[in-house]
Amino acid sequence: MDLHDKIGATQSDEMPLGLQTGVQAGQVATEAVTAMVTLGFPQAASQKVVQAILKEQEGLSVEAVIREALKRI
């Protein structure tokens, strides 16, 4: 049974690939900054270092960004 036309579009169907990547990077950045603040680091410094890491190396996981941020901060 073909139900593809019966269900709504999925998120990947709705957003262009570049926008999906930007949204995912934004989610990674938000989670990484939140983790750094939770660990006691200032929010401004955490945001700055996380953004720098994501500019240098796209596609990193949240865990990888946090590890790198801890080395740099």
Backbone as JSON Lines, residues from 0, in Angstrom:
{"i":0,"aa":"M","n":[0.84,-1.16,0.0],"ca":[0.0,0.0,0.0],"c":[0.89,1.24,0.0]}
{"i":1,"aa":"D","n":[0.61,2.18,-0.86],"ca":[1.4,3.4,-0.98],"c":[0.74,4.52,-0.2]}
{"i":2,"aa":"L","n":[1.37,4.92,0.89],"ca":[0.81,5.97,1.75],"c":[1.56,7.29,1.62]}
{"i":3,"aa":"H","n":[2.53,7.32,0.72],"ca":[3.36,8.51,0.59],"c":[2.52,9.78,0.35]}
{"i":4,"aa":"D","n":[1.47,9.66,-0.47],"ca":[0.64,10.82,-0.75],"c":[-0.36,11.13,0.37]}
{"i":5,"aa":"K","n":[-0.49,10.22,1.34],"ca":[-1.45,10.4,2.43],"c":[-0.85,11.14,3.63]}
{"i":6,"aa":"I","n":[0.47,11.12,3.75],"ca":[1.11,11.77,4.89],"c":[1.69,13.1,4.46]}
{"i":7,"aa":"G","n":[1.91,13.98,5.43],"ca":[2.49,15.28,5.15],"c":[3.96,15.15,4.82]}
{"i":8,"aa":"A","n":[4.51,16.21,4.29],"ca":[5.93,16.22,3.95],"c":[6.76,16.16,5.22]}
{"i":9,"aa":"T","n":[7.87,15.47,5.14],"ca":[8.77,15.41,6.28],"c":[9.64,16.65,6.3]}
{"i":10,"aa":"Q","n":[10.36,16.84,7.36],"ca":[11.21,18.01,7.49],"c":[12.22,18.07,6.35]}
{"i":11,"aa":"S","n":[12.81,16.93,5.98],"ca":[13.8,16.94,4.92],"c":[13.16,17.27,3.57]}
{"i":12,"aa":"D","n":[11.88,16.97,3.39],"ca":[11.19,17.32,2.16],"c":[10.88,18.81,2.1]}
{"i":13,"aa":"E","n":[10.71,19.42,3.24],"ca":[10.28,20.81,3.3],"c":[11.42,21.8,3.17]}
{"i":14,"aa":"M","n":[12.6,21.46,3.67],"ca":[13.71,22.4,3.69],"c":[14.77,22.01,2.67]}
{"i":15,"aa":"P","n":[15.33,22.99,1.98],"ca":[16.46,22.71,1.11],"c":[17.65,22.22,1.93]}
{"i":16,"aa":"L","n":[18.54,21.47,1.31],"ca":[19.67,20.86,2.01],"c":[20.53,21.88,2.74]}
{"i":17,"aa":"G","n":[20.83,23.01,2.11],"ca":[21.65,24.03,2.76],"c":[21.01,24.57,4.01]}
{"i":18,"aa":"L","n":[19.7,24.75,3.98],"ca":[18.99,25.25,5.15],"c":[18.96,24.21,6.26]}
{"i":19,"aa":"Q","n":[18.8,22.93,5.89],"ca":[18.84,21.86,6.89],"c":[20.18,21.87,7.6]}
{"i":20,"aa":"T","n":[21.26,22.0,6.84],"ca":[22.59,22.02,7.43],"c":[22.74,23.2,8.37]}
{"i":21,"aa":"G","n":[22.22,24.36,7.98],"ca":[22.28,25.53,8.84],"c":[21.49,25.35,10.12]}
{"i":22,"aa":"V","n":[20.34,24.73,10.02],"ca":[19.51,24.47,11.2],"c":[20.22,23.49,12.11]}
{"i":23,"aa":"Q","n":[20.8,22.44,11.54],"ca":[21.52,21.45,12.35],"c":[22.71,22.09,13.03]}
{"i":24,"aa":"A","n":[23.45,22.93,12.32],"ca":[24.6,23.61,12.92],"c":[24.14,24.53,14.04]}
{"i":25,"aa":"G","n":[22.99,25.18,13.86],"ca":[22.45,26.04,14.91],"c":[22.07,25.25,16.14]}
{"i":26,"aa":"Q","n":[21.52,24.06,15.93],"ca":[21.17,23.21,17.07],"c":[22.41,22.73,17.8]}
{"i":27,"aa":"V","n":[23.44,22.37,17.03],"ca":[24.7,21.93,17.64],"c":[25.29,23.08,18.45]}
{"i":28,"aa":"A","n":[25.3,24.28,17.87],"ca":[25.86,25.44,18.57],"c":[25.09,25.73,19.86]}
{"i":29,"aa":"T","n":[23.77,25.69,19.78],"ca":[22.95,25.97,20.96],"c":[23.22,24.95,22.06]}
{"i":30,"aa":"E","n":[23.25,23.69,21.7],"ca":[23.49,22.64,22.7],"c":[24.89,22.74,23.29]}
{"i":31,"aa":"A","n":[25.88,23.04,22.46],"ca":[27.26,23.15,22.94],"c":[27.41,24.34,23.88]}
{"i":32,"aa":"V","n":[26.84,25.48,23.52],"ca":[26.92,26.67,24.39],"c":[26.2,26.4,25.7]}
{"i":33,"aa":"T","n":[25.05,25.77,25.64],"ca":[24.3,25.44,26.87],"c":[25.14,24.54,27.77]}
{"i":34,"aa":"A","n":[25.8,23.57,27.19],"ca":[26.64,22.67,27.97],"c":[27.81,23.42,28.61]}
{"i":35,"aa":"M","n":[28.42,24.32,27.86],"ca":[29.55,25.08,28.4],"c":[29.1,25.98,29.54]}
{"i":36,"aa":"V","n":[27.94,26.62,29.4],"ca":[27.41,27.48,30.46],"c":[27.08,26.63,31.68]}
{"i":37,"aa":"T","n":[26.52,25.47,31.46],"ca":[26.2,24.56,32.57],"c":[27.47,24.15,33.32]}
{"i":38,"aa":"L","n":[28.57,24.04,32.59],"ca":[29.85,23.7,33.22],"c":[30.49,24.88,33.93]}
{"i":39,"aa":"G","n":[29.86,26.07,33.81],"ca":[30.35,27.22,34.56],"c":[31.1,28.26,33.75]}
{"i":40,"aa":"F","n":[31.17,28.09,32.44],"ca":[31.86,29.07,31.6],"c":[30.89,30.19,31.22]}
{"i":41,"aa":"P","n":[31.41,31.41,31.04],"ca":[30.55,32.54,30.67],"c":[29.89,32.31,29.3]}
{"i":42,"aa":"Q","n":[28.65,32.76,29.16],"ca":[27.91,32.53,27.93],"c":[28.58,33.22,26.73]}
{"i":43,"aa":"A","n":[29.02,34.45,26.89],"ca":[29.61,35.18,25.77],"c":[30.87,34.47,25.25]}
{"i":44,"aa":"A","n":[31.72,34.06,26.17],"ca":[32.95,33.36,25.78],"c":[32.62,32.01,25.13]}
{"i":45,"aa":"S","n":[31.64,31.33,25.67],"ca":[31.23,30.04,25.12],"c":[30.7,30.19,23.71]}
{"i":46,"aa":"Q","n":[29.85,31.2,23.49],"ca":[29.31,31.43,22.15],"c":[30.41,31.75,21.15]}
{"i":47,"aa":"K","n":[31.35,32.57,21.57],"ca":[32.43,32.97,20.68],"c":[33.28,31.77,20.25]}
{"i":48,"aa":"V","n":[33.66,30.95,21.21],"ca":[34.52,29.81,20.89],"c":[33.76,28.75,20.08]}
{"i":49,"aa":"V","n":[32.5,28.52,20.4],"ca":[31.7,27.53,19.66],"c":[31.51,27.97,18.21]}
{"i":50,"aa":"Q","n":[31.2,29.25,17.99],"ca":[31.04,29.76,16.63],"c":[32.33,29.64,15.84]}
{"i":51,"aa":"A","n":[33.45,29.93,16.48],"ca":[34.74,29.81,15.8],"c":[35.02,28.36,15.4]}
{"i":52,"aa":"I","n":[34.72,27.44,16.27],"ca":[34.94,26.02,15.99],"c":[34.07,25.57,14.82]}
{"i":53,"aa":"L","n":[32.8,25.96,14.83],"ca":[31.89,25.54,13.77],"c":[32.22,26.19,12.42]}
{"i":54,"aa":"K","n":[32.82,27.38,12.43],"ca":[33.28,28.0,11.18],"c":[34.46,27.23,10.6]}
{"i":55,"aa":"E","n":[35.35,26.79,11.47],"ca":[36.55,26.08,11.04],"c":[36.25,24.65,10.58]}
{"i":56,"aa":"Q","n":[35.33,23.99,11.29],"ca":[35.07,22.58,11.04],"c":[33.56,22.33,11.03]}
{"i":57,"aa":"E","n":[32.99,22.28,9.85],"ca":[31.55,22.05,9.73],"c":[31.23,20.58,9.96]}
{"i":58,"aa":"G","n":[30.03,20.32,10.44],"ca":[29.55,18.95,10.56],"c":[29.98,18.22,11.82]}
{"i":59,"aa":"L","n":[30.54,18.93,12.79],"ca":[30.95,18.28,14.04],"c":[29.74,17.95,14.9]}
{"i":60,"aa":"S","n":[29.86,16.92,15.69],"ca":[28.81,16.58,16.65],"c":[28.89,17.54,17.84]}
{"i":61,"aa":"V","n":[27.85,17.56,18.61],"ca":[27.83,18.4,19.82],"c":[28.99,18.03,20.73]}
{"i":62,"aa":"E","n":[29.2,16.74,20.9],"ca":[30.28,16.26,21.78],"c":[31.64,16.73,21.3]}
{"i":63,"aa":"A","n":[31.88,16.66,19.99],"ca":[33.17,17.09,19.43],"c":[33.37,18.59,19.62]}
{"i":64,"aa":"V","n":[32.3,19.37,19.44],"ca":[32.4,20.82,19.62],"c":[32.72,21.14,21.08]}
{"i":65,"aa":"I","n":[32.06,20.45,22.01],"ca":[32.31,20.69,23.43],"c":[33.75,20.33,23.79]}
{"i":66,"aa":"R","n":[34.23,19.2,23.31],"ca":[35.62,18.8,23.59],"c":[36.6,19.86,23.1]}
{"i":67,"aa":"E","n":[36.39,20.34,21.86],"ca":[37.27,21.35,21.31],"c":[37.16,22.66,22.06]}
{"i":68,"aa":"A","n":[35.94,23.03,22.46],"ca":[35.73,24.27,23.21],"c":[36.45,24.21,24.56]}
{"i":69,"aa":"L","n":[36.41,23.07,25.2],"ca":[37.08,22.92,26.49],"c":[38.6,23.08,26.34]}
{"i":70,"aa":"K","n":[39.14,22.69,25.21],"ca":[40.58,22.86,24.96],"c":[40.95,24.33,24.75]}
{"i":71,"aa":"R","n":[40.01,25.08,24.16],"ca":[40.32,26.46,23.76],"c":[39.96,27.5,24.81]}
{"i":72,"aa":"I","n":[39.07,27.19,25.71],"ca":[38.58,28.22,26.62],"c":[39.42,28.3,27.89]}
